[in-house]
Amino acid sequence: MNEQAKLVVVGAGLAGLRACEAARRAGHTGPIVLLGEETHLPYDRPPLSKEFLAAEGADVDDPLLRPAAMIYDELDLDVRTGTRAVGLDTIEKTVAVESGYPSRVDHVGYDELVIATGAAARQLPGAEDLTGVLALRTLDDAHAVRLGLDAGANIVVVGAGFIGSEVASAARARGLPVTIVEALDAPLVRSLGVEVGALCSRLHLENGADLRLGVGVAALKPLDGSVPDSHGQRPVGAVELSDGTSLAADLVVVGVGAVPSTAWLRESGVKLHERDGGIVCDETMGVLRDDGSRVEHVWAAGDVAHWDNSLFERTMRLEHWTSAAEQGATAARNALTAPEEWKPYTTVPYFWSDWYDTRLQFVGVPQADEILVQHRSDNKGGTVVLYREADRLVGTLTIGRPDLVMKYRRLIAQRASWSDGVQFGAAAS
Ligand SMILES: Cc1cc2nc3c(=O)[nH]c(=O)nc-3n(C[C@H](O)[C@H](O)[C@H](O)COP(=O)(O)OP(=O)(O)OC[C@H]3O[C@@H](n4cnc5c(N)ncnc54)[C@H](O)[C@@H]3O)c2cc1C
């Protein structure tokens, strides 16, 4: 290990911070520079759509991942917030960064580089001309949504995926009316299947959300009679749907997915995935070029990265907390060790989501030849959904069964057969 190497990490989120922590834990004593576009120290995103929104009235602390003292003193990080990477030169081994007002471009040299720039929320066309139309990706977004909820806003949520559904849950927890607009026939139906879609619809309906399925947003409309503010924006007043309905709204929360933050790498020679522009890595989180060779000394981790997960014999990109944290640590450890010690990153993907009082947890992958729903036979409730690929159990969703999910994760890691998975489920339900 080159203990004096200069490690530069771009992206001061979860994967970026875990990279820095892993480097120090592995005994790295050289300089570590953490570059972050946002003005905040690294914070945790899952609470932003859950308890951060649901807690009414009381002051809620920003969910920082580590206290400032630990970041500066214990980890001894050179954190540069408000600093955006705008280019990468892999020959000179420098990152071009923009910061300050008026902005200035500098170059930060590295010996080893970890890219952990995550993903940015998609927005709806026309949102830029309106106030009150918010995505939920950043702490600033969450503060703005929270303010709207505190004001008792009339809310429309666009997209019944995980983030949209959690926002709706938080609004309902405060007793606010909420309408959810979803273009598909049921929430999550494309990724998790028809049966899960129906269960998720039921959760919304049982908790008093107005769920509009199979309709898209045709237009966002400003409030009648409003005038543009100094930024040329008017307050939102309504959401027009593709079936001609108009929903009055003074807060629209858009949860229609995210795209990897890689625009700054377009000229760098780094291979960007043809589907979504994410960074393509090998199994060690080493970044690749278009010709498939490695970009030396450059690694990636978290929501931004596609990598070869040998446990499932496929390349995947996840937007999950656990893998982002683990990949950050793997990338930094590999960056600071000799090639013969590089470790591949393999995992059974895991995520959770809280809808009303119900926890959904998923392990594995949902691509499936067959989906089997097993309801608990006693009266305690809870559902397990199994996903089969060929003759292997590849994924499991538990709804209200936190006691089972890690057992299924172990089964999937052991490449359990479908029949073993089904039998295990039958015995447990
Ligand atoms: C509201 C919300 C709720 C979630 N809930 C769950 C959950 O319940 N369970 C779960 O498993 N997962 C959840 N997730 C997903 C999880 O939080 C992410 O997978 C994780 O945060 C990814 O970490 P990351 O470090 O890869 O990216 P991020 O956390 O997005 O961090 C990337 C950082 O890089 C910065 N950056 C981007 N571009 C640049 C640039 N050019 N220069 C410098 N800095 C840059 C960004 O500003 C950002 O701070 C949730 C996500 C959100 C948004």
The ligand as an SDF file (V2000), in Angstrom:
LIG
                    3D

 53 58  0  0  0  0  0  0  0  0999 V2000
  -34.9000   10.5860   -0.8060 C   0  0  0  0  0  0  0  0  0  0  0  0
  -34.1350    9.2900   -0.9340 C   0  0  0  0  0  0  0  0  0  0  0  0
  -34.4970    8.1890   -0.1560 C   0  0  0  0  0  0  0  0  0  0  0  0
  -33.7990    6.9890   -0.2550 C   0  0  0  0  0  0  0  0  0  0  0  0
  -34.1830    5.9240    0.4980 N   0  0  0  0  0  0  0  0  0  0  0  0
  -33.5240    4.7560    0.3950 C   0  0  0  0  0  0  0  0  0  0  0  0
  -33.9200    3.6320    1.1800 C   0  0  0  0  0  0  0  0  0  0  0  0
  -34.8800    3.6880    1.9460 O   0  0  0  0  0  0  0  0  0  0  0  0
  -33.2040    2.4830    1.0480 N   0  0  0  0  0  0  0  0  0  0  0  0
  -32.1420    2.3650    0.1910 C   0  0  0  0  0  0  0  0  0  0  0  0
  -31.5270    1.2920    0.0980 O   0  0  0  0  0  0  0  0  0  0  0  0
  -31.7420    3.4340   -0.5630 N   0  0  0  0  0  0  0  0  0  0  0  0
  -32.4060    4.6090   -0.4730 C   0  0  0  0  0  0  0  0  0  0  0  0
  -32.0150    5.6820   -1.2430 N   0  0  0  0  0  0  0  0  0  0  0  0
  -30.8610    5.5260   -2.1370 C   0  0  0  0  0  0  0  0  0  0  0  0
  -29.5420    5.8340   -1.4310 C   0  0  0  0  0  0  0  0  0  0  0  0
  -29.6610    6.9580   -0.6130 O   0  0  0  0  0  0  0  0  0  0  0  0
  -28.4880    6.0460   -2.5010 C   0  0  0  0  0  0  0  0  0  0  0  0
  -28.3150    4.7990   -3.1350 O   0  0  0  0  0  0  0  0  0  0  0  0
  -27.1700    6.5500   -1.9460 C   0  0  0  0  0  0  0  0  0  0  0  0
  -27.3170    7.8110   -1.3600 O   0  0  0  0  0  0  0  0  0  0  0  0
  -26.1540    6.6400   -3.0750 C   0  0  0  0  0  0  0  0  0  0  0  0
  -24.9780    7.1720   -2.5820 O   0  0  0  0  0  0  0  0  0  0  0  0
  -23.9090    7.8210   -3.5730 P   0  0  0  0  0  0  0  0  0  0  0  0
  -22.8040    8.3090   -2.6930 O   0  0  0  0  0  0  0  0  0  0  0  0
  -23.6090    6.8820   -4.6710 O   0  0  0  0  0  0  0  0  0  0  0  0
  -24.6450    9.0530   -4.2620 O   0  0  0  0  0  0  0  0  0  0  0  0
  -25.2140   10.3640   -3.5980 P   0  0  0  0  0  0  0  0  0  0  0  0
  -25.7310   10.0970   -2.2480 O   0  0  0  0  0  0  0  0  0  0  0  0
  -26.1520   10.9430   -4.6300 O   0  0  0  0  0  0  0  0  0  0  0  0
  -23.9520   11.3250   -3.4740 O   0  0  0  0  0  0  0  0  0  0  0  0
  -23.3040   11.8410   -4.5960 C   0  0  0  0  0  0  0  0  0  0  0  0
  -22.8000   13.2180   -4.2690 C   0  0  0  0  0  0  0  0  0  0  0  0
  -21.9780   13.6680   -5.3440 O   0  0  0  0  0  0  0  0  0  0  0  0
  -22.2390   15.0400   -5.5810 C   0  0  0  0  0  0  0  0  0  0  0  0
  -21.8820   15.3600   -6.9650 N   0  0  0  0  0  0  0  0  0  0  0  0
  -22.5700   15.0540   -8.0980 C   0  0  0  0  0  0  0  0  0  0  0  0
  -21.9130   15.5310   -9.1830 N   0  0  0  0  0  0  0  0  0  0  0  0
  -20.8010   16.1430   -8.7220 C   0  0  0  0  0  0  0  0  0  0  0  0
  -19.7150   16.8250   -9.3500 C   0  0  0  0  0  0  0  0  0  0  0  0
  -19.6400   16.9520  -10.6860 N   0  0  0  0  0  0  0  0  0  0  0  0
  -18.7460   17.3350   -8.5600 N   0  0  0  0  0  0  0  0  0  0  0  0
  -18.7860   17.1990   -7.2120 C   0  0  0  0  0  0  0  0  0  0  0  0
  -19.7880   16.5800   -6.5570 N   0  0  0  0  0  0  0  0  0  0  0  0
  -20.7730   16.0450   -7.3020 C   0  0  0  0  0  0  0  0  0  0  0  0
  -23.7300   15.1640   -5.3280 C   0  0  0  0  0  0  0  0  0  0  0  0
  -24.0700   16.5040   -5.0510 O   0  0  0  0  0  0  0  0  0  0  0  0
  -23.9140   14.2380   -4.1210 C   0  0  0  0  0  0  0  0  0  0  0  0
  -23.7860   14.9350   -2.9210 O   0  0  0  0  0  0  0  0  0  0  0  0
  -32.7180    6.8880   -1.1730 C   0  0  0  0  0  0  0  0  0  0  0  0
  -32.3640    7.9860   -1.9630 C   0  0  0  0  0  0  0  0  0  0  0  0
  -33.0560    9.1710   -1.8540 C   0  0  0  0  0  0  0  0  0  0  0  0
  -32.6690   10.3440   -2.7300 C   0  0  0  0  0  0  0  0  0  0  0  0
  1  2  1  0
  2  3  1  0
  2 52  2  0
  3  4  2  0
  4  5  1  0
  4 50  1  0
  5  6  2  0
  6  7  1  0
  6 13  1  0
  7  8  2  0
  7  9  1  0
  9 10  1  0
 10 11  2  0
 10 12  1  0
 12 13  2  0
 13 14  1  0
 14 15  1  0
 14 50  1  0
 15 16  1  0
 16 17  1  0
 16 18  1  0
 18 19  1  0
 18 20  1  0
 20 21  1  0
 20 22  1  0
 22 23  1  0
 23 24  1  0
 24 25  2  0
 24 26  1  0
 24 27  1  0
 27 28  1  0
 28 29  2  0
 28 30  1  0
 28 31  1  0
 31 32  1  0
 32 33  1  0
 33 34  1  0
 33 48  1  0
 34 35  1  0
 35 36  1  0
 35 46  1  0
 36 37  1  0
 36 45  1  0
 37 38  2  0
 38 39  1  0
 39 40  1  0
 39 45  2  0
 40 41  1  0
 40 42  2  0
 42 43  1  0
 43 44  2  0
 44 45  1  0
 46 47  1  0
 46 48  1  0
 48 49  1  0
 50 51  2  0
 51 52  1  0
 52 53  1  0
M  END
$$$$
